[in-house]
Amino acid sequence: MRYLLLFFLPLFLISKPFKVATYNVENLFDAKFNGSEYEEYIPGKHNWNSRMVEIKLNHTAEVICDIDADILGLQEIENKHIFKQLIVKLKKVGCAYKYSAITNKKGAAIQVALLSRFPLHKQKDIQVSYSPRVRNILEVDIIVEDHPLRFFVNHWKSKAYKGYESKRIKYAKALQSRIARLSPSKEYIVIGDFNSDYNAYLTLDDKIDDTGGKTGFSDILKTKIEEHEILHAKQGWHYTLWKELAVDKRWSYKFYSKKSSLDQIVLPRHMFDTKGIDYVNDSFGVFKAKYLFTKRGYINNWRYKNGKHMAKGYSDHLPVYAYFDTKPYKSYEKKYRKKSITSKMIEYLYKVESIDGQIELKNVVVIFKRGRNAIIKQSPSGRGVMLYGSASKLKEGYKYDLLVDAIKTYKGLKEVTSAYKLKEKGKVDVKMYMSKASNLGRLKQNEVVVDIVGMYKNRYLYIRDKKIPIYFKKRKLTPKNGSKLKIHYAHLGYYKKEQLVIYSKKDFTIME
């Protein structure tokens, strides 16, 4: 009986769902000079040495062990030498992977790789360009419970350093060319760091748009599709699993507080067809161990300061993961209800706590913008609302049609936290949209008030017989008590109670 149990144990263990993940480890380099390193990772310079490599290996192994994925795609691995060191380290700490693969792009500073607990059948490089600066895509066949499953591990060109969209389109075309040659029934999973948001066609920055708005991820890889549509999609269409999460959770990377969804797991229709291997519905997530964040809530990236490595931190990316199974995909009827885009007025946003789907705000005017925040209105007498962190592509004094898919109420202040430009409609004179100081007390939040004269004292502005809380976003701008102020522009905000918010030095003058 004992031997019979032992015989069936492996089959029992392997029948459970298996975990797939992808992780950009942020520049795992070795201590051996080969001439293709980034400047900061040349051995003997910038405090990069064998000791630093060992610390980086330990930190990388810690994350990989805690992710505990059965199949893991990796980006920013320098070469086979450091990859082998990582594999040895993982074995030492009890997280061994028996199977592995890595690209072999000559002259490239970094490669992409894959670790697997399932057998590898074969691997190959997909060459995107002959240039050593353009990384190869790794193609690997893995056998899972006698089912062949193909993986494509990607690391597309970043948006920095002349990272025009045409460069990412080259990656997308090379990948799609390979996919087009697959059998129509071939099961595969596309993973990696695409340096593109899940909705790249809406977030493409004008500064790097050299393709007329066409993007590699959305348009060439064909990811403009919802889960209820994927099963009937043609070959070459893909569903990005970021759409499984609430809008405010769709990020694995942060740059100057701007959240991005660069790390992706992308699936064709075969992973939903109840045959072979399927996606486990609602299993996509972001690995957010506490140690991957600083005390201030930033991603705890590998620290490089004043030209030296500091032996602290992990990566500037968070890993993402999803589960798959040989059991049929299970759909949820309520989840697949098609959500149409409806046109609404700003007033509607004050009647709801959240948005189910997307809404269009037509003819909104950006009457005030500071940084990535803005106040918008649809008419001079209508309500205003704040775009929080989502106005980077908009210009003050211009009219737009916007797509909105997330709102929240923060300490009583209504904010739009996710909005995208659909159409620019020209310049507008914003003076008629502003409010006068004489109307304070009768105004609603998210108005822009102009030409206020008052005395500042202890976080209040005294205006004749009235006083109102006032908050300076930059603490160093806070004037001394008793200062007489002329405020040119103030946002009538709300933080537990109504207050005036001053964003910039140009928004007020200290009077003599």
C-alpha positions in Angstrom: 0.0 0.0 0.0 2.9 2.3 0.9 4.5 1.8 -2.5 1.2 2.4 -4.3 0.8 5.8 -2.6 4.3 6.8 -3.6 3.6 5.8 -7.1 0.5 8.0 -7.4 2.0 11.0 -5.4 3.7 12.8 -8.3 0.5 12.6 -10.4 -1.4 14.1 -7.5 1.0 16.9 -6.9 1.2 17.9 -10.6 -2.6 18.0 -11.1 -3.0 21.2 -9.2 -2.9 24.6 -10.9 0.6 25.8 -11.8 1.9 29.4 -11.4 3.4 31.5 -14.2 5.2 34.8 -13.4 7.4 37.4 -15.0 9.9 39.6 -13.2 12.3 42.3 -14.3 15.1 41.9 -11.8 16.8 45.3 -12.7 20.2 44.7 -14.0 21.6 41.4 -12.7 25.3 41.7 -13.8 28.3 39.7 -12.9 31.7 40.8 -11.7 33.5 39.8 -14.9 34.4 42.4 -17.5 33.3 41.6 -21.1 32.9 45.1 -22.6 29.1 45.2 -23.1 28.2 46.2 -19.6 26.3 49.4 -18.7 28.7 52.0 -17.3 27.4 51.6 -13.8 28.1 47.8 -13.8 31.7 47.8 -15.0 33.6 45.6 -12.5 35.9 47.7 -10.3 33.9 50.9 -10.8 31.0 52.5 -9.0 31.4 50.0 -6.1 30.4 47.2 -8.4 32.4 44.1 -7.3 32.0 40.4 -6.3 30.6 41.4 -2.9 28.0 43.6 -4.5 27.1 40.8 -7.0 26.6 38.4 -4.1 24.2 40.8 -2.4 22.3 41.4 -5.6 22.0 37.6 -6.2 20.7 37.1 -2.6 18.1 39.8 -3.0 17.0 38.4 -6.4 16.8 34.9 -5.1 14.8 36.0 -2.1 12.1 37.5 -4.4 12.1 34.5 -6.7 11.7 32.1 -3.8 8.8 34.0 -2.4 7.0 34.3 -5.8 7.3 30.5 -5.9 6.3 30.3 -9.6 6.5 27.0 -11.5 7.5 28.9 -14.7 9.2 32.3 -14.4 10.3 34.7 -17.1 13.1 37.0 -16.2 14.4 40.3 -17.8 17.7 42.1 -17.4 20.0 39.1 -16.9 23.4 40.1 -18.2 24.5 36.7 -19.6 24.7 32.9 -19.1 27.4 33.3 -16.5 25.4 35.3 -14.0 22.3 33.3 -14.9 24.1 30.1 -13.8 25.2 31.8 -10.6 21.5 32.7 -9.9 20.4 29.1 -10.6 23.1 27.8 -8.1 22.0 30.3 -5.5 18.4 29.3 -5.9 19.4 25.7 -5.3 21.4 26.6 -2.2 18.5 28.4 -0.6 16.0 25.6 -1.4 14.2 27.1 -4.5 15.8 25.0 -7.2 14.7 25.1 -10.8 15.7 22.0 -12.8 15.2 23.6 -16.3 16.3 27.0 -17.7 16.8 28.9 -20.9 18.4 32.3 -21.8 18.7 34.3 -25.0 22.1 34.6 -26.7 22.2 38.0 -28.3 25.9 38.9 -29.0 26.9 42.3 -27.8 23.7 42.9 -25.9 24.1 44.3 -22.4 21.2 42.2 -21.0 19.3 39.1 -22.0 15.9 37.6 -21.1 15.6 34.2 -19.5 13.2 31.5 -18.2 13.2 29.2 -15.2 10.9 26.1 -15.1 10.0 23.2 -12.9 8.6 21.4 -16.0 10.8 19.9 -18.7 11.9 22.1 -21.6 11.5 20.6 -25.0 13.3 23.1 -27.1 14.2 26.8 -27.3 15.2 29.4 -29.9 15.8 33.1 -30.2 13.6 35.4 -32.2 15.8 38.0 -33.6 14.1 41.5 -33.8 17.2 43.3 -35.3 20.9 42.7 -35.9 21.7 45.6 -33.6 23.1 44.5 -30.2 20.9 47.2 -28.6 17.8 45.4 -29.7 17.2 42.3 -27.5 16.0 39.0 -28.8 12.7 37.4 -27.8 13.1 34.0 -26.1 10.9 31.2 -27.4 10.7 28.0 -25.2 8.6 24.9 -25.4 7.6 23.4 -22.1 5.9 20.1 -21.4 3.2 20.3 -18.7 1.4 17.1 -17.9 2.1 15.8 -21.4 0.7 19.1 -22.8 3.2 21.1 -24.9 3.0 24.8 -24.0 5.0 27.5 -25.7 6.3 30.6 -24.0 7.5 33.9 -25.5 9.6 35.9 -23.1 9.9 39.6 -24.0 11.8 42.7 -23.0 10.9 45.5 -25.4 12.6 48.9 -25.8 12.1 51.3 -23.0 10.5 54.7 -23.6 13.7 56.4 -22.3 16.7 57.4 -24.4 14.9 58.1 -27.7 12.5 55.3 -27.0 10.1 56.1 -29.9 7.1 53.8 -30.4 8.4 52.6 -33.7 11.1 50.7 -31.8 8.5 48.7 -29.8 6.6 48.1 -33.0 9.6 46.2 -34.3 9.4 43.8 -31.4 5.6 43.4 -31.8 6.0 42.6 -35.6 8.7 40.1 -35.0 6.6 38.3 -32.4 3.4 38.4 -34.5 5.3 37.1 -37.5 6.3 34.0 -35.4 2.8 33.5 -34.0 1.4 33.7 -37.5 3.4 30.6 -38.4 2.1 28.5 -35.5 -0.6 25.9 -35.8 -4.0 27.5 -35.3 -4.5 25.2 -32.3 -1.1 25.8 -30.7 -1.2 26.9 -27.0 1.1 29.6 -26.0 1.6 32.3 -23.4 3.3 35.7 -23.9 5.1 37.3 -20.9 7.7 39.9 -20.1 8.4 43.6 -19.7 6.9 45.3 -22.8 7.6 48.9 -21.7 4.0 49.5 -22.7 0.9 50.0 -20.6 -2.0 47.6 -20.9 -3.8 50.4 -22.8 -0.8 51.7 -24.7 -2.9 53.3 -27.4 -4.4 55.7 -24.8 -1.2 56.4 -22.8 1.3 56.9 -25.7 3.3 60.1 -25.0 3.3 62.6 -27.8 7.1 63.0 -27.3 7.8 59.5 -28.5 4.9 59.1 -30.9 6.5 58.7 -34.3 3.8 56.4 -35.6 0.7 58.5 -35.7 -0.7 57.0 -32.5 -0.2 53.4 -33.6 1.4 51.2 -30.8 3.2 47.9 -30.8 1.3 46.5 -27.8 -2.2 47.6 -28.5 -2.3 47.7 -32.3 0.3 45.2 -33.6 0.0 42.6 -30.8 -3.8 43.2 -31.0 -4.7 43.6 -27.3 -7.7 45.9 -27.7 -10.0 43.1 -26.7 -12.1 42.2 -23.6 -12.2 38.8 -22.0 -15.8 38.0 -23.2 -14.5 38.5 -26.8 -11.2 36.6 -26.7 -12.7 33.1 -27.2 -14.0 34.1 -30.6 -11.0 36.2 -31.6 -8.9 35.4 -34.6 -5.3 34.1 -34.5 -2.9 36.8 -33.4 -5.4 38.6 -31.1 -4.5 38.7 -27.4 -6.0 39.5 -24.0 -3.9 41.3 -21.4 -4.6 40.0 -17.9 -4.3 43.5 -16.4 -7.9 43.9 -17.2 -8.7 41.3 -14.5 -7.9 43.9 -11.8 -9.6 47.1 -10.7 -8.2 50.1 -12.5 -6.4 51.5 -9.5 -4.6 48.2 -9.0 -3.2 48.0 -12.6 0.5 48.8 -12.0 3.8 47.0 -11.4 6.1 50.0 -12.0 6.3 53.5 -10.7 8.3 56.4 -12.0 8.1 59.7 -10.2 4.7 58.5 -8.7 3.4 57.7 -12.2 2.0 54.1 -12.1 2.5 51.9 -15.2 1.6 48.4 -16.2 4.8 47.5 -18.1 5.0 43.9 -17.0 2.5 41.7 -18.8 1.0 38.2 -19.2 -0.8 38.1 -22.5 -3.0 35.3 -23.7 -4.5 34.0 -27.0 -8.0 32.4 -27.3 -6.5 28.9 -26.7 -6.0 29.6 -23.0 -9.8 30.0 -22.6 -11.2 27.3 -24.8 -11.6 24.5 -22.1 -9.1 22.3 -24.0 -5.6 21.3 -22.9 -4.2 24.0 -20.6 -6.4 27.0 -19.6 -6.2 30.2 -17.6 -7.6 30.0 -14.1 -10.1 32.8 -14.0 -9.3 35.8 -11.8 -6.0 34.4 -10.7 -3.8 37.3 -12.1 -2.1 39.4 -9.5 0.9 41.6 -8.6 3.4 40.2 -6.1 3.6 42.9 -3.4 5.7 41.6 -0.5 6.2 44.2 2.2 10.0 44.3 1.7 9.6 45.3 -1.9 8.4 48.8 -0.7 10.2 51.5 1.2 8.6 53.0 4.4 7.3 55.9 2.2 5.5 53.5 -0.1 7.9 53.6 -3.1 9.1 50.5 -4.9 12.3 49.4 -3.1 14.5 49.4 -6.2 18.2 48.5 -6.3 19.9 51.6 -4.8 22.5 53.5 -6.9 23.4 56.9 -5.4 26.1 59.4 -6.0 27.8 57.2 -8.5 27.9 54.1 -6.2 26.0 51.0 -5.6 24.6 51.0 -2.1 24.0 47.2 -1.5 20.3 47.9 -0.8 17.0 47.2 -2.6 15.6 44.8 -5.0 14.2 45.9 -8.4 12.3 48.9 -9.8 9.6 46.4 -11.0 7.1 44.2 -9.2 6.6 40.7 -10.4 3.2 39.7 -11.9 1.7 36.2 -11.9 -1.2 34.1 -13.0 -2.3 30.5 -12.5 -3.1 27.9 -15.2 -4.5 24.4 -15.1 -5.4 21.4 -17.2 -8.9 21.7 -15.9 -11.3 23.7 -18.2 -11.5 27.4 -18.0 -14.4 28.6 -15.9 -16.2 31.7 -16.9 -18.4 34.0 -14.8 -21.5 35.2 -16.5 -21.7 38.4 -14.5 -18.1 39.3 -15.2 -18.6 38.9 -18.9 -21.5 41.4 -19.2 -20.5 43.7 -22.0 -20.0 47.2 -20.7 -20.8 50.0 -23.1 -19.1 53.4 -23.0 -21.8 56.0 -22.0 -21.6 59.7 -22.3 -22.1 61.6 -19.0 -21.9 65.0 -17.5 -19.4 65.9 -14.7 -22.4 66.2 -12.3 -22.9 62.5 -12.6 -19.6 61.8 -10.9 -20.8 63.4 -7.7 -23.7 60.9 -7.5 -21.6 57.7 -7.7 -18.7 56.3 -5.7 -17.2 54.3 -8.5 -17.5 53.6 -12.2 -18.5 50.2 -13.6 -16.8 50.3 -17.0 -15.9 53.5 -18.8 -17.7 56.8 -19.4 -17.1 59.6 -21.9 -17.0 63.2 -20.8 -17.5 65.4 -23.9 -16.4 69.0 -24.3 -14.5 69.3 -21.1 -12.3 72.4 -20.7 -9.0 72.3 -18.7 -9.3 75.5 -16.8 -6.4 74.9 -14.4 -3.4 72.6 -14.6 -0.4 72.1 -12.3 1.8 69.1 -13.0 -0.2 66.0 -13.7 -3.3 67.4 -11.9 -6.0 69.6 -13.4 -9.5 71.0 -12.9 -12.0 70.5 -15.7 -15.5 71.9 -16.4 -18.0 71.4 -19.2 -19.7 74.8 -18.9 -19.0 78.0 -16.9 -22.0 77.3 -14.6 -21.5 73.5 -14.4 -19.6 71.5 -11.8 -15.8 71.2 -11.9 -13.9 68.0 -11.0 -10.3 67.3 -10.4 -8.1 65.1 -12.6 -5.7 63.6 -10.1 -2.4 62.4 -11.6 -4.1 61.8 -15.0 -3.8 65.1 -16.9 -0.2 64.8 -18.2 -1.3 64.7 -21.9 -3.7 67.7 -21.5 -3.1 71.4 -21.9 -4.5 74.2 -19.9 -7.0 76.3 -21.9 -8.0 73.5 -24.3 -11.2 71.5 -24.8 -11.3 67.7 -25.0 -13.4 64.6 -25.1 -12.1 62.4 -22.3 -12.5 58.7 -21.5 -12.8 58.1 -17.7 -12.6 54.7 -16.0 -11.8 55.4 -12.3 -12.9 57.9 -9.7 -12.6 58.1 -6.0 -13.5 60.4 -3.1 -10.4 61.3 -1.0 -11.2 62.9 2.4 -14.3 64.3 0.9 -12.7 65.5 -2.4 -14.1 64.0 -5.6 -11.3 63.0 -8.0 -11.0 61.4 -11.4 -8.0 59.1 -11.0 -7.8 57.6 -14.5 -8.7 59.6 -17.6 -7.5 59.5 -21.3 -7.6 62.0 -24.1 -9.9 60.9 -26.9 -10.0 64.1 -28.9 -8.6 67.6 -28.7 -11.1 70.2 -29.8 -9.1 73.5 -29.8 -8.2 76.4 -27.5 -10.7 78.0 -25.2 -10.7 81.3 -23.2 -10.9 79.9 -19.6 -11.7 83.3 -17.9 -15.4 82.7 -18.0 -14.9 79.3 -16.2 -13.2 80.9 -13.1 -15.0 82.0 -9.9 -14.7 85.2 -8.0 -13.6 85.6 -4.4 -16.9 87.3 -3.6 -18.7 84.0 -4.2 -16.7 82.1 -1.6 -19.2 80.4 0.8 -21.6 79.7 -2.1 -19.2 77.8 -4.3 -18.9 74.0 -4.5 -15.6 72.0 -4.4 -13.3 71.8 -7.5 -13.8 75.4 -8.6 -10.9 77.6 -9.4 -11.1 80.9 -7.5 -9.2 84.0 -8.7 -8.1 87.4 -7.3 -8.4 86.7 -3.6 -6.9 89.2 -1.2 -6.5 88.3 2.5 -4.3 87.9 5.5 -2.6 84.5 6.2 -2.4 83.2 9.8 -2.1 79.7 11.2 -3.2 77.9 8.1 -6.2 80.2 7.5 -6.8 83.0 5.0 -8.8 85.8 6.5 -10.9 87.7 4.0 -12.7 90.6 5.6 -15.2 88.9 8.0 -14.5 85.4 6.7 -11.8 82.8 7.2 -11.1 79.7 5.2 -8.4 77.0 5.6 -5.6 77.3 3.1 -3.1 74.7 2.1 0.2 75.2 0.3 1.1 72.0 -1.6 4.8 72.9 -1.3 5.6 73.5 2.3 8.4 75.9 1.6 5.9 78.3 -0.1 4.0 78.7 3.1 4.1 82.5 4.1 4.8 83.9 7.5 1.9 84.6 9.8 0.5 88.1 9.2 1.4 88.1 5.5 -1.0 89.9 3.2 -1.6 87.8 0.1 -3.0 88.3 -3.3 -4.0 84.9 -4.6 -4.2 84.8 -8.4 -5.4 81.2 -8.7 -6.6 78.8 -6.0 -8.3 75.4 -6.2 -11.3 75.2 -3.9 -10.6 71.7 -2.7 -11.7 69.6 0.3 -9.7 67.7 2.9 -12.2 66.8 5.7 -13.5 70.3 5.1 -13.4 73.0 2.5 -10.1 74.6 1.8 -8.1 76.7 -0.7 -5.2 74.8 -2.3 -2.2 76.7 -3.6 0.0 74.7 -6.0 2.7 77.0 -7.3 4.7 80.1 -6.5 3.1 81.8 -9.5 -0.4 81.4 -8.0 0.0 84.1 -5.4 1.9 87.2 -4.4 3.0 88.4 -0.9 1.9 92.1 -0.7 3.9 94.7 1.1 
